[in-house]
Amino acid sequence: MIAPLPGVTHTKPGSAQAPVPGIDIGIVDEMGEPVGNGESGFLVIRQPWPAMLRGIWRDPERYRETYWSRFGTDLYFVSDGARYDEDGDIWLMGRVDDVMNVSGHRLSTTEIESSLVAHAKVAEAAVVGAKDATTGEAVVAFVMLSDDAAGDPEAVEAELRDHVRSDIGAIAKPRNVLVVPELPKTRSGKIMRKLLKNVANGDDVGDSSTLSDPSVMIQIAEDMRAQHAQ
């Protein structure tokens, strides 16, 4: 429902781009208000169609609660985070119901990713929860820097950790920020956070055969081990 059209759209790697004709997609903030270019929020469908009323088998209340209660009955909540870039193209940022439990606080990975992407030096980010003996889970962030980002990687990582702390709060400050040359994505552009979570926990990477470039995970795993060894 969000895709480039051959011969019409100038494609942009990583971006879902724009809704196909007949589909009314929007991105809204916590209050259900539309966000502008360069801003992130929650993906919604503004104009539903009759088939969407089929619901969940034998559980209509769950259907209403899950998809039609977050922003009232006028907007269908997709449960994904998304953002507009400066051109108005849509970038999907992952499930907003993917949460971490850090010292008893439930944190959305998407919220922290949005904070990181809002920093001028960050092009893309992926956040996962990693096991931590003290807090239960800890925030681990993998970031791709923008082309014009400069500075020592360790200094940039410290800068991004402080940015999240001032933007969201100390509890959301990443334990680790790893600058990576590329995020692991499938051929369709989906970020494989499960593989990143494995690396953050010190486990084997897992099956990376579905990635467009499996060598990316090898490099990320090596960089994470090097960071832990410091």
Sequence and secondary structure as in RCSB ss.txt:
>XXXX:A:sequence
MIAPLPGVTHTKPGSAQAPVPGIDIGIVDEMGEPVGNGESGFLVIRQPWPAMLRGIWRDPERYRETYWSRFGTDL
YFVSDGARYDEDGDIWLMGRVDDVMNVSGHRLSTTEIESSLVAHAKVAEAAVVGAKDATTGEAVVAFVMLSDDAA
GDPEAVEAELRDHVRSDIGAIAKPRNVLVVPELPKTRSGKIMRKLLKNVANGDDVGDSSTLSDPSVMIQIAEDMR
AQHAQ
>XXXX:A:secstr
 B   TTT    TT  B B TT  EEEE TTS B  TT EEEEEESS  GGGGG STT HHHHHHHHSSTT TTS
EEEEEEEEE TTS EEEEEETT EEEETTEEEEHHHHHHHHHTSTTEEEEEEEEEEETTTEEEEEEEEEE TT  
S HHHHHHHHHHHHHHHT GGG  SEEEE SS  BBTT  B HHHHHHHHTT      TTBS THHHHHHHHHHH
HHHH 
